Amino acid sequence: KQEVTQIPAALSVPEGENLVLNCSFTDSAIYNLQWFRQDPGKGLTSLLLIQSSQREQTSGRLNASLDKSSGRSTLYIAASQPGDSATYLCAVGGGSQGNLIFGKGTKLSVKP
Amino acid sequence: NAGVMQNPRHLVRRRGQEARLRCSPMKGHSHVYWYRQLPEEGLKFMVYLQKENIIDESGMPKERFSAEFPKEGPSILRIQQVVRGDSAAYFCASSPVLDSGGYTFGSGTRLTVV
């Protein structure tokens, strides 16, 4: 049974810092991995999607890596801003039925 | 091009009543997924549907919960005889094809059972 763990559960950093969020999964037979952002009381916004054949994806100040063999993914945020404050969710897709398995998220707070 | 539309945004029901949550997928998306987010918990998969078919309902509670995606109209998640433990945020996502990874989520329906 696939399990997804995100560490740390919460993180507070000053504005301008580079930071890394971690995601680990127990079954390396994944189809893809997606990082989402969730603002309080809101839905999920997809940030980056990494297919199983890829090792990383980049979008602006965000970079996500995937190491299937070790069951890990990282989300790197460069030059953090207060507007980056949100909960970041990692989800893996098993492929067979289309559903995603989510971690519990990392709650990020960027202080001005 | 509207995204995934869920309504209502907030729903309050008394114990024992029925709750109906609606989800209209993005235009061109034929796959719909429902997830539930309990307080302080991660999102849990409930059910995956295509038009007129339930493909995977392995995450649905065995009783009181049902889902449909009719040929015409939105997908409906129905909870009968709600209990306080059903209070959660219910999210719908859609994708154009299976395993494309291109999931788009709605803003969710926050159900409160009093």
Interface residues (C-beta under 8 A of the other chain):
Chain A: V4 Y31 N32 Q34 F36 G41 K42 G43 L44 T45 S46 L49 Q51 L89 A91 G93 G95 Q97 G98 N99 L100 I101 F102 G103 K104 G105
Chain B: V4 Q6 H31 Y33 Y35 E41 G42 L43 K44 F45 Y48 I55 D56 S58 G59 F91 A93 S95 L98 D99 G101 G102 Y103 T104 F105 G106 S107 G108 R110
